[in-house]
Amino acid sequence: MPFYHQLGNVPNKRHIIHDKPNGGMYYEQLFGTEGFHGMSSLLYHVHRPTMIKAISEPVFAGPIAAVDYNISPMMLKGWDVKAKADFLESRTYMLFNNDLNIALAAPQESLKDYFYKNADADEMLFIHKGSGVLRTLLGNIPFSYGDYLIIPRGMIYQIDFTTTENRLFIVESNSPIVTPKRYRNNFGQLLEHSPFCERDIRRPQQLETYDSKGEYIMKVRKQQHIHTLVYAAHPFDVIGWDGYNYPYAFSIHDFEPITGRIHQPPPVHQTFEAHNFVVCSFCPRLYDYHPKSIPAPYNHSNIDSDEVLYYVDGDFMSRNHVEKGYISLHPGGIPHGPHPGAAERSIGQKETAELAVMVDTFRPLKVTRDAVQLNDETYKTSWLES
C-alpha cells in the first residue's frame, strides 16, 4: 500500500548502527520489490536473516493445463473442492496464465509446522468462510468472512485459523497487487471518489519478536516449485520496521458501491489492479433509479478479456442456478450476458444483496484438470430460449 507505516523499534536514520541493549547490533534488511524501484520497508532483525542450514530438492506445485485454448463459458462448482488439512496442499488451481494463478482452498488446520513465503507472486486471499489471524514477520492481522488479505511477494507468514471449515478464493499475481491508479493522487492518497479509503485498510499490528536459534522449516514457492529450507533462527525476529511494503487486510463489506440512474459498467466495482488483470467487488447496493432502467447487466462482448466471477453470497440476479463458491468463466472472443428472463425479472427491483469477486484478465486463461472436473457441462448452452 502506498502509505507509510511503522511498528516496533527503529533507529532515527536509515543504514546506521542500531544497538542492542546488551551489546551488539540489530541486522538491517531492505525488503522491497521491483528491484530498488518498487515499494519497500526496512526491517531490523535480532539475528542475521540469511542463516540457511539446509535446502531440499524442489517439488513442483504449479497448475497443470487440461485446456490450453478455451472459448467455452464454464461454471465451476467451487465448493466441491475437497477440504485438506495442510494449508499449501489444500490450494487447488482452477485457472492460470503468465500473469496469475487462480485457486480455491479449503484448509482445515492452521499453518503452524512451517513458515511460508511466495517468492514468485503477491497473494490475494479472499476469506469466504472462516476466521483467524494472519501472522507475519511484520506483525499480525486478524481476519474473518469477507476479508481480502494482500500479502506481498517474499513475505514470511503463518496463518492461524480459529475454525476448521475454511474456504478461500486465492489469486497469485506475478506483478504487484495495488489499488487502482485512478483512485489515487500523485502522492498515493486515495481520492474522494474512491469507493474506499485509508481508514478501511487494516495494517499489521502486534509485532511478534522471537530471539531464538534452532531449526526452523520454511517453504518457499519459486518458479512454480516448493523449496524447503531450514533456517538457524526464528523467522519472526524483527524488533521493528518501517516503510510502504507490508501485508494488509481490506473487507469487501467496506467497499462503497458506486450507483447511478442507469446501469453502471463493471469498472465502478474495481478494487485492485495488477499487470494485465483487475479485481472487482460486487456488493449489496441500490439498483439504478431511471424510471425505465434495466438493472441487469446488458449483453457485452468479451473481446479483450476473460471474465472470472466468484460467487460469495446473496442472489446473483443475472445468472440462474448459482450457488456459493461457484466460479463462472466467460472467455474473451464471444459475448455474454444475463440468462433468459433475468433482465425482465430485474425491472422494477430496487436493490440487490449479491456479493461476488470478479477477476478480469487481459490475456486468455488456461483451464486446469481440477477445474474441468468441477465444470457444469450444461452451462455453455444455458442461454438458449426454451
SEDO-384394 format. One line per 5 residues: their letters; for each residue y, z, x of N, C-alpha, C. Coordinates in steps of 0.02 Angstrom, whole numbers. Layout:
SEDO-384394
A> Y/Z/X/Y/Z/X/Y/Z/X; ...;
//
This chain:
SEDO-384394
MPFYH> -60/0/42/0/0/0/62/0/44; 113/-38/25/172/-43/68/222/13/58; 199/76/59/247/131/64/216/187/105; 260/225/136/241/272/188/209/335/160; 159/360/197/127/423/179/107/460/242;
QLGNV> 107/526/238/89/568/296/49/628/272; -3/645/311/-44/704/298/-57/739/363; -59/806/362/-79/844/420/-26/848/474; -49/858/534/-7/874/591/3/812/636; 64/788/641/79/731/684/139/749/729;
PNKRH> 142/719/789/200/733/833/262/697/807; 319/713/836/382/685/811/396/615/836; 355/589/883/363/521/908/294/489/913; 292/424/908/229/387/920/212/385/995; 148/383/1009/122/369/1076/146/419/1128;
IIHDK> 152/483/1108/168/536/1156/112/588/1153; 112/635/1200/61/687/1202/66/730/1139; 8/740/1108/3/785/1050/-44/842/1072; -14/898/1090/-52/953/1120/-95/990/1070; -156/1007/1092/-199/1053/1055/-175/1125/1068;
PNGGM> -181/1169/1020/-158/1238/1029/-190/1274/1088; -255/1258/1101/-292/1294/1153/-302/1252/1215; -259/1203/1226/-265/1161/1285/-294/1093/1269; -276/1044/1311/-298/975/1298/-251/941/1249; -270/880/1228/-228/843/1181/-271/808/1130;
YYEQL> -241/794/1073/-274/754/1021/-272/680/1041; -321/642/1014/-329/572/1033/-300/527/979; -250/488/998/-215/444/952/-255/380/940; -254/355/879/-287/292/862/-242/252/815; -228/191/832/-194/145/786/-246/115/741;
FGTEG> -239/125/675/-286/98/626/-249/46/585; -259/-17/601/-222/-70/568/-265/-131/554; -236/-177/517/-271/-240/500/-228/-299/521; -259/-357/523/-225/-419/541/-191/-413/610; -231/-389/658/-204/-379/725/-151/-324/723;
FHGMS> -93/-338/753/-37/-291/752/15/-313/701; -4/-357/656/43/-386/608/40/-351/540; -19/-329/519/-27/-302/452/-9/-228/449; -25/-198/391/-10/-127/382/-54/-85/428; -26/-28/451/-63/14/497/-44/87/487;
SLLYH> -87/131/513/-74/202/516/-92/227/585; -61/282/606/-77/315/669/-115/379/654; -175/385/684/-219/441/672/-224/484/736; -234/549/726/-241/595/782/-307/632/775; -354/619/822/-422/645/819/-431/705/865;
VHRPT> -475/750/844/-495/806/886/-536/781/945; -580/732/933/-623/703/984/-609/628/988; -630/598/1044/-622/526/1050/-660/491/994; -629/443/960/-664/408/905/-710/353/929; -722/351/994/-760/296/1025/-828/317/1051;
MIKAI> -850/378/1037/-910/405/1069/-974/383/1034; -998/324/1049/-1059/297/1021/-1119/320/1062; -1171/345/1029/-1232/366/1063/-1287/314/1057; -1289/278/1001/-1343/229/991/-1323/179/937; -1351/119/943/-1341/66/893/-1409/34/879;
SEPVF> -1427/29/815/-1491/-1/796/-1483/-76/781; -1539/-109/771/-1538/-180/754/-1507/-190/684; -1466/-242/675/-1434/-253/609/-1484/-277/557; -1468/-261/494/-1510/-282/438/-1466/-323/390; -1489/-382/371/-1450/-425/326/-1441/-390/259;
AGPIA> -1380/-390/234/-1365/-357/170/-1316/-397/128; -1313/-462/139/-1265/-503/103/-1295/-536/42; -1254/-570/3/-1279/-606/-56/-1317/-669/-37; -1365/-687/-80/-1405/-747/-69/-1395/-792/-130; -1376/-854/-118/-1361/-900/-173/-1424/-927/-205;
AVDYN> -1424/-929/-271/-1476/-966/-309/-1446/-1030/-335; -1381/-1030/-349/-1346/-1090/-374/-1283/-1100/-331; -1283/-1153/-291/-1226/-1167/-248/-1171/-1205/-285; -1190/-1248/-331/-1141/-1291/-364/-1148/-1281/-439; -1107/-1235/-465/-1114/-1215/-535/-1056/-1240/-576;
ISPMM> -1070/-1269/-635/-1018/-1287/-682/-1034/-1260/-752; -1086/-1218/-756/-1108/-1192/-820/-1074/-1126/-835; -1045/-1117/-895/-1023/-1049/-915/-1084/-1003/-917; -1073/-941/-896/-1127/-892/-893/-1104/-826/-922; -1151/-788/-950/-1139/-720/-973/-1194/-676/-943;
LKGWD> -1174/-632/-898/-1222/-590/-862/-1224/-521/-894; -1283/-497/-909/-1291/-431/-940/-1292/-378/-884; -1231/-359/-864/-1223/-320/-804/-1256/-252/-804; -1258/-219/-861/-1288/-152/-862/-1364/-154/-862; -1393/-214/-857/-1465/-220/-845/-1482/-212/-772;
VKAKA> -1431/-209/-729/-1442/-194/-658/-1473/-125/-653; -1529/-120/-616/-1565/-57/-612/-1528/-6/-569; -1529/56/-591/-1500/110/-552/-1543/124/-491; -1509/140/-435/-1543/159/-373/-1510/221/-345; -1547/259/-308/-1521/322/-282/-1466/310/-230;
DFLES> -1478/266/-182/-1433/258/-125/-1372/216/-143; -1314/238/-119/-1250/205/-134/-1250/133/-111; -1270/119/-50/-1269/50/-25/-1325/8/-55; -1384/36/-60/-1441/-2/-88/-1430/-20/-161; -1388/17/-196/-1376/3/-266/-1329/-58/-276;
RTYML> -1297/-79/-223/-1248/-134/-227/-1285/-200/-237; -1278/-230/-297/-1314/-291/-316/-1264/-347/-324; -1269/-398/-282/-1220/-452/-282/-1233/-502/-338; -1178/-522/-371/-1181/-569/-427/-1153/-637/-408; -1093/-637/-378/-1056/-698/-365/-1021/-691/-297;
FNNDL> -1009/-748/-263/-975/-744/-199/-951/-813/-177; -903/-812/-132/-883/-871/-94/-857/-847/-27; -821/-889/9/-799/-870/76/-742/-818/75; -714/-805/16/-658/-758/10/-679/-689/-13; -733/-684/-52/-751/-620/-82/-823/-618/-103;
NIALA> -848/-558/-112/-912/-545/-145/-898/-503/-207; -933/-517/-261/-928/-478/-322/-996/-447/-335; -997/-380/-343/-1060/-344/-351/-1056/-294/-407; -1114/-273/-431/-1121/-217/-477/-1163/-164/-442; -1152/-102/-460/-1191/-48/-430/-1200/8/-480;
APQES> -1258/40/-476/-1273/99/-518/-1304/153/-474; -1264/181/-428/-1291/233/-383/-1302/298/-420; -1357/331/-405/-1374/394/-437/-1355/455/-396; -1349/445/-330/-1336/501/-285/-1274/490/-244; -1244/544/-222/-1186/540/-178/-1206/511/-110;
LKDYF> -1156/481/-78/-1165/458/-9/-1150/517/37; -1203/550/60/-1193/611/99/-1235/614/162; -1286/572/168/-1330/574/227/-1303/532/284; -1254/491/271/-1223/450/322/-1151/434/302; -1113/407/348/-1046/384/335/-1048/308/332;
YKNAD> -999/279/299/-999/206/290/-930/177/301; -928/118/332/-866/80/332/-883/6/329; -841/-30/294/-847/-102/287/-799/-134/337; -825/-161/391/-783/-193/442/-767/-265/426; -798/-292/373/-785/-361/351/-728/-365/300;
ADEML> -725/-316/255/-686/-328/194/-653/-265/168; -595/-275/136/-567/-224/92/-614/-217/32; -621/-157/6/-663/-146/-53/-622/-123/-112; -636/-150/-170/-610/-126/-233/-668/-101/-274; -672/-35/-284/-723/-5/-326/-692/12/-393;
FIHKG> -713/-22/-446/-690/-4/-512/-741/42/-544; -719/102/-564/-764/153/-591/-770/142/-667; -825/111/-687/-838/100/-758/-869/162/-790; -911/195/-752/-942/256/-778/-954/303/-719; -936/367/-728/-947/416/-676/-882/448/-653;
SGVLR> -889/497/-610/-831/532/-582/-852/563/-516; -803/585/-478/-818/617/-414/-758/617/-368; -771/617/-303/-719/619/-252/-736/568/-198; -688/524/-184/-692/480/-126/-669/520/-66; -713/531/-17/-696/569/43/-688/521/101;
TLLGN> -631/524/135/-618/479/191/-590/518/250; -588/486/308/-560/519/366/-484/529/359; -453/498/308/-382/507/295/-367/552/236; -419/583/207/-409/628/151/-451/609/91; -448/649/40/-491/642/-19/-452/618/-80;
IPFSY> -487/582/-124/-457/557/-186/-507/568/-243; -492/612/-290/-535/618/-349/-531/555/-392; -587/538/-425/-588/478/-467/-628/491/-530; -615/449/-580/-651/453/-643/-650/385/-677; -674/383/-738/-680/321/-777/-613/283/-779;
GDYLI> -616/220/-762/-557/177/-765/-518/172/-700; -539/206/-648/-502/204/-585/-522/143/-543; -471/112/-514/-481/67/-458/-475/108/-394; -524/104/-350/-519/133/-283/-511/75/-234; -455/73/-199/-442/21/-150/-453/51/-81;
IPRGM> -502/24/-45/-523/51/20/-513/-3/73; -464/5/117/-452/-46/168/-512/-54/215; -520/-113/242/-574/-126/289/-570/-77/348; -628/-57/372/-631/-11/428/-624/62/410; -611/77/347/-602/147/325/-671/182/323;
IYQID> -678/237/358/-740/276/357/-739/321/296; -792/317/256/-792/359/196/-862/380/175; -862/432/134/-920/452/94/-896/457/22; -943/461/-24/-924/467/-94/-967/519/-128; -936/568/-159/-971/622/-193/-965/611/-268;
FTTTE> -1021/598/-300/-1023/591/-373/-1037/658/-405; -1002/672/-459/-1017/732/-499/-1063/715/-557; -1084/652/-559/-1128/627/-612/-1186/589/-581; -1240/580/-619/-1297/541/-595/-1298/472/-626; -1263/463/-682/-1258/398/-714/-1190/368/-696;
NRLFI> -1190/323/-647/-1129/293/-622/-1135/217/-626; -1081/185/-645/-1078/112/-648/-1015/88/-614; -1022/44/-564/-965/19/-526/-963/-57/-528; -903/-84/-534/-890/-155/-525/-853/-161/-459; -880/-200/-412/-856/-200/-343/-835/-269/-321;
VESNS> -777/-272/-289/-754/-333/-256/-745/-317/-182; -778/-356/-139/-768/-353/-67/-726/-413/-46; -668/-400/-20/-620/-454/-6/-613/-464/70; -620/-526/92/-613/-541/163/-540/-546/185; -494/-534/140/-423/-528/157/-397/-464/124;
PIVTP> -340/-437/147/-315/-375/119/-301/-380/44; -319/-329/7/-303/-323/-65/-236/-287/-70; -187/-320/-102/-120/-292/-106/-93/-299/-177; -37/-266/-191/-4/-275/-255/30/-344/-255; 38/-375/-313/68/-442/-316/138/-444/-286;
KRYRN> 150/-495/-247/214/-502/-212/273/-505/-261; 262/-536/-319/317/-545/-367/338/-478/-399; 296/-427/-392/313/-360/-418/355/-320/-368; 363/-345/-306/394/-305/-253/460/-336/-228; 506/-293/-206/566/-319/-174/553/-329/-99;
NFGQL> 605/-347/-61/596/-362/9/574/-302/51; 582/-242/24/564/-182/59/496/-154/37; 463/-190/-9/397/-168/-32/398/-125/-94; 457/-106/-118/461/-63/-177/442/-103/-240; 404/-71/-284/386/-104/-346/447/-108/-392;
LEHSP> 457/-167/-420/517/-180/-459/511/-155/-531; 567/-157/-568/569/-131/-636/524/-170/-684; 512/-233/-671/471/-272/-717/396/-266/-701; 379/-229/-648/308/-219/-631/274/-177/-685; 212/-193/-703/176/-154/-754/150/-87/-729;
FCERD> 165/-69/-667/151/-2/-641/199/12/-584; 202/75/-562/249/92/-509/216/141/-461; 253/161/-409/226/204/-357/201/271/-385; 230/294/-439/208/358/-469/136/354/-494; 112/293/-507/45/283/-533/-7/280/-477;
IRRPQ> 15/273/-414/-30/267/-358/-49/336/-332; -114/350/-330/-138/415/-306/-162/408/-234; -125/439/-189/-138/434/-118/-185/490/-95; -214/484/-35/-260/536/-10/-226/604/-3; -263/656/-20/-241/724/-10/-300/763/19;
QLETY> -291/828/30/-347/872/51/-382/843/113; -344/836/166/-372/810/229/-426/857/256; -487/831/265/-541/869/294/-542/857/370; -544/911/409/-546/904/482/-604/946/509; -651/912/544/-709/945/572/-708/939/648;
DSKGE> -711/995/682/-715/997/755/-787/1012/773; -828/959/774/-900/970/788/-929/909/822; -977/922/867/-1014/869/901/-1087/873/879; -1121/816/888/-1191/813/869/-1212/740/863; -1249/725/811/-1270/656/797/-1252/640/725;
YIMKV> -1206/593/716/-1181/576/650/-1193/501/638; -1231/488/585/-1250/419/569/-1194/384/532; -1177/325/556/-1127/284/522/-1155/214/511; -1154/191/449/-1175/122/434/-1113/79/428; -1113/25/466/-1055/-20/470/-1076/-89/446;
RKQQH> -1038/-115/397/-1051/-183/374/-1010/-231/416; -1043/-278/448/-1009/-327/490/-1048/-392/486; -1013/-447/468/-1043/-513/462/-1104/-512/415; -1097/-479/358/-1148/-476/305/-1211/-439/327; -1206/-400/381/-1262/-360/404/-1241/-286/405;
IHTLV> -1290/-242/397/-1278/-170/405/-1303/-149/474; -1257/-123/514/-1272/-96/580/-1272/-19/574; -1322/13/601/-1325/86/600/-1308/112/670; -1254/151/673/-1231/181/735/-1238/256/732; -1246/287/790/-1246/360/796/-1186/379/839;
YAAHP> -1143/421/811/-1084/444/846/-1094/517/869; -1059/536/923/-1068/602/953/-1021/654/923; -974/634/881/-928/681/849/-921/665/775; -905/716/736/-897/707/664/-842/656/650; -855/605/608/-804/553/595/-741/579/561;
FDVIG> -747/636/525/-689/665/492/-659/719/537; -630/698/593/-599/746/639/-525/733/648; -494/701/598/-423/685/602/-382/746/581; -336/767/625/-295/826/609/-227/806/578; -212/742/580/-150/717/550/-145/642/558;
WDGYN> -106/612/514/-95/540/518/-33/522/478; -5/464/492/49/437/451/48/361/454; 78/330/404/82/257/404/74/228/335; 53/165/335/51/125/273/-20/101/255; -68/113/299/-135/87/288/-182/145/270;
YPYAF> -200/149/206/-241/205/183/-273/187/116; -326/222/96/-356/209/30/-312/241/-24; -319/214/-84/-283/244/-141/-319/228/-206; -299/263/-258/-328/253/-325/-273/233/-373; -291/189/-419/-246/171/-474/-289/164/-537;
SIHDF> -268/198/-590/-307/197/-653/-286/138/-696; -336/103/-722/-322/48/-769/-284/74/-830; -292/139/-846/-258/168/-903/-183/177/-891; -161/170/-828/-90/175/-812/-57/107/-807; -95/53/-819/-65/-14/-821/-28/-23/-887;
EPITG> 35/-44/-883/77/-52/-943/80/-125/-963; 45/-145/-1016/40/-216/-1034/108/-247/-1051; 115/-309/-1032/175/-348/-1049/157/-391/-1110; 196/-384/-1163/182/-420/-1225/242/-463/-1245; 233/-505/-1295/287/-548/-1318/276/-573/-1389;
RIHQP> 322/-614/-1413/317/-640/-1482/258/-687/-1489; 243/-725/-1436/185/-770/-1437/139/-752/-1380; 80/-782/-1379/28/-762/-1332/52/-769/-1260; 42/-716/-1221/62/-716/-1150/5/-742/-1106; 22/-778/-1053/-30/-806/-1009/-62/-751/-966;
PPVHQ> -121/-763/-940/-157/-712/-902/-119/-681/-843; -73/-717/-808/-39/-684/-752/0/-621/-770; 17/-610/-834/53/-548/-851/7/-487/-843; -58/-498/-837/-105/-444/-830/-123/-431/-756; -91/-468/-710/-110/-463/-640/-96/-393/-612;
TFEAH> -145/-369/-573/-141/-302/-544/-143/-303/-468; -186/-345/-440/-192/-352/-367/-197/-426/-349; -186/-441/-285/-197/-508/-260/-224/-505/-189; -258/-558/-170/-282/-567/-102/-283/-642/-88; -306/-662/-30/-307/-733/-14/-357/-769/-59;
NFVVC> -332/-814/-99/-373/-858/-142/-405/-823/-202; -380/-764/-222/-401/-737/-286/-353/-683/-309; -355/-668/-374/-315/-615/-404/-360/-571/-447; -336/-510/-461/-370/-463/-505/-322/-445/-561; -345/-448/-624/-304/-432/-682/-336/-377/-723;
SFCPR> -294/-340/-759/-317/-285/-803/-298/-302/-875; -348/-308/-918/-335/-318/-990/-343/-250/-1024; -288/-226/-1052/-284/-157/-1076/-265/-156/-1151; -277/-100/-1184/-254/-93/-1254/-179/-108/-1259; -161/-148/-1309/-91/-170/-1314/-77/-194/-1385;
LYDYH> -13/-199/-1401/7/-231/-1464/0/-306/-1457; -19/-337/-1512/-25/-410/-1512/43/-443/-1521; 42/-509/-1514/103/-550/-1522/132/-540/-1591; 199/-542/-1596/231/-525/-1659/272/-582/-1690; 263/-644/-1666/290/-701/-1703/253/-705/-1770;
PKSIP> 288/-721/-1826/254/-721/-1891/195/-768/-1896; 194/-820/-1853/138/-867/-1855/97/-865/-1790; 100/-810/-1755/65/-806/-1690/-10/-805/-1700; -45/-832/-1650/-117/-828/-1645/-133/-784/-1585; -151/-721/-1596/-162/-676/-1540/-218/-696/-1492;
APYNH> -269/-730/-1518/-324/-751/-1474/-299/-800/-1422; -327/-800/-1362/-305/-847/-1311/-320/-919/-1331; -275/-963/-1313/-284/-1034/-1327/-336/-1063/-1278; -366/-1119/-1298/-411/-1154/-1253/-371/-1176/-1191; -400/-1167/-1134/-366/-1190/-1073/-417/-1215/-1023;
SNIDS> -394/-1261/-981/-438/-1293/-932/-439/-1253/-867; -498/-1233/-847/-508/-1203/-781/-519/-1260/-732; -466/-1287/-705/-473/-1342/-658/-472/-1315/-586; -428/-1268/-573/-418/-1245/-505/-449/-1177/-490; -481/-1146/-539/-508/-1079/-526/-570/-1065/-566;
DEVLY> -611/-1020/-539/-666/-990/-577/-641/-924/-606; -655/-913/-669/-633/-852/-703/-692/-806/-715; -687/-744/-689/-738/-693/-699/-707/-637/-740; -739/-618/-795/-713/-564/-836/-768/-511/-843; -751/-450/-823/-797/-394/-828/-775/-351/-887;
YVDGD> -819/-344/-936/-802/-310/-999/-816/-235/-992; -763/-195/-1002/-767/-123/-991/-777/-85/-1056; -734/-98/-1105/-736/-58/-1166/-699/-95/-1222; -709/-72/-1283/-674/-99/-1341/-706/-163/-1367; -673/-194/-1416/-697/-254/-1448/-657/-313/-1422;
FMSRN> -688/-353/-1379/-652/-410/-1350/-651/-467/-1401; -591/-479/-1428/-586/-520/-1488/-600/-595/-1477; -597/-620/-1416/-606/-692/-1406/-678/-712/-1394; -723/-663/-1388/-794/-678/-1375/-838/-645/-1428; -893/-678/-1442/-943/-650/-1488/-999/-616/-1448;
HVEKG> -1023/-561/-1473/-1083/-528/-1445/-1072/-507/-1372; -1018/-473/-1359/-1003/-448/-1292/-1014/-372/-1292; -1047/-347/-1241/-1059/-275/-1234/-1032/-249/-1168; -1028/-183/-1161/-1005/-153/-1099/-1045/-178/-1040; -1010/-190/-986/-1043/-210/-924/-1062/-283/-920;
YISLH> -1048/-323/-972/-1061/-394/-968/-1009/-427/-922; -1030/-481/-891/-985/-521/-848/-988/-593/-872; -931/-621/-892/-928/-692/-908/-902/-730/-848; -930/-789/-836/-907/-834/-784/-890/-901/-815; -827/-921/-808/-806/-987/-831/-783/-1026/-770;
PGGIP> -825/-1072/-747/-811/-1106/-684/-757/-1159/-691; -723/-1172/-636/-672/-1224/-634/-703/-1292/-649; -663/-1335/-680/-685/-1403/-694/-694/-1418/-767; -703/-1366/-809/-712/-1376/-881/-668/-1326/-919; -646/-1344/-980/-604/-1297/-1018/-647/-1242/-1050;
HGPHP> -614/-1187/-1066/-647/-1135/-1106/-595/-1102/-1151; -620/-1065/-1199/-575/-1034/-1248/-614/-989/-1294; -582/-968/-1349/-615/-920/-1395/-675/-952/-1430; -722/-910/-1446/-780/-933/-1483/-760/-954/-1554; -799/-997/-1586/-784/-1017/-1655/-773/-957/-1700;
GAAER> -717/-958/-1736/-699/-905/-1782/-656/-851/-1752; -654/-846/-1684/-617/-792/-1652/-541/-800/-1661; -516/-862/-1654/-444/-873/-1663/-423/-857/-1734; -464/-879/-1782/-448/-866/-1852/-449/-790/-1868; -498/-755/-1840/-503/-683/-1852/-444/-644/-1823;
SIGQK> -415/-671/-1770/-361/-635/-1737/-294/-639/-1774; -286/-689/-1817/-222/-698/-1852/-209/-638/-1897; -150/-610/-1889/-130/-552/-1929/-148/-485/-1899; -189/-485/-1845/-207/-423/-1812/-147/-396/-1773; -138/-332/-1771/-79/-301/-1741/-90/-276/-1670;
ETAEL> -152/-259/-1652/-164/-231/-1586/-236/-240/-1566; -249/-229/-1502/-317/-232/-1476/-331/-171/-1434; -393/-149/-1433/-414/-92/-1392/-458/-114/-1334; -458/-180/-1320/-503/-207/-1268/-483/-181/-1199; -533/-174/-1156/-522/-153/-1087/-568/-196/-1044;
AVMVD> -539/-232/-996/-579/-277/-954/-544/-289/-888; -583/-308/-838/-558/-326/-772/-573/-399/-760; -523/-437/-741/-532/-509/-728/-521/-524/-654; -563/-567/-627/-554/-593/-559/-552/-669/-564; -495/-698/-545/-488/-771/-542/-490/-792/-470;
TFRPL> -538/-835/-453/-545/-859/-385/-521/-931/-381; -490/-950/-326/-463/-1017/-319/-508/-1062/-278; -568/-1038/-264/-621/-1079/-238/-685/-1064/-276; -730/-1113/-284/-789/-1103/-326/-833/-1045/-302; -865/-1012/-351/-910/-957/-337/-983/-982/-337;
KVTRD> -1021/-953/-292/-1093/-963/-293/-1126/-907/-333; -1181/-924/-365/-1216/-877/-409/-1279/-852/-373; -1289/-786/-373/-1346/-758/-338/-1409/-758/-380; -1465/-743/-348/-1530/-739/-383/-1529/-683/-435; -1499/-627/-417/-1496/-571/-465/-1455/-589/-526;
AVQLN> -1400/-627/-516/-1359/-648/-572/-1397/-694/-619; -1435/-740/-591/-1473/-787/-633/-1522/-748/-678; -1551/-695/-652/-1599/-656/-691/-1565/-619/-749; -1499/-607/-743/-1463/-571/-795/-1429/-617/-845; -1432/-682/-834/-1393/-729/-874/-1422/-740/-944;
DETYK> -1377/-742/-993/-1395/-761/-1061/-1391/-837/-1066; -1448/-870/-1067/-1451/-943/-1064/-1419/-976/-1125; -1411/-939/-1180/-1381/-969/-1240/-1305/-971/-1237; -1276/-937/-1187/-1203/-930/-1185/-1168/-997/-1176; -1195/-1041/-1135/-1161/-1104/-1119/-1152/-1149/-1180;
TSWLE> -1193/-1140/-1232/-1187/-1181/-1293/-1158/-1141/-1351; -1129/-1083/-1338/-1108/-1038/-1392/-1042/-1060/-1425; -1012/-1114/-1401/-951/-1138/-1434/-967/-1193/-1486; -1029/-1211/-1492/-1048/-1262/-1542/-1038/-1234/-1612; -1011/-1276/-1656/-1000/-1255/-1725/-1064/-1261/-1765;
S> -1079/-1211/-1805/-1141/-1212/-1844/-1132/-1255/-1906;
//
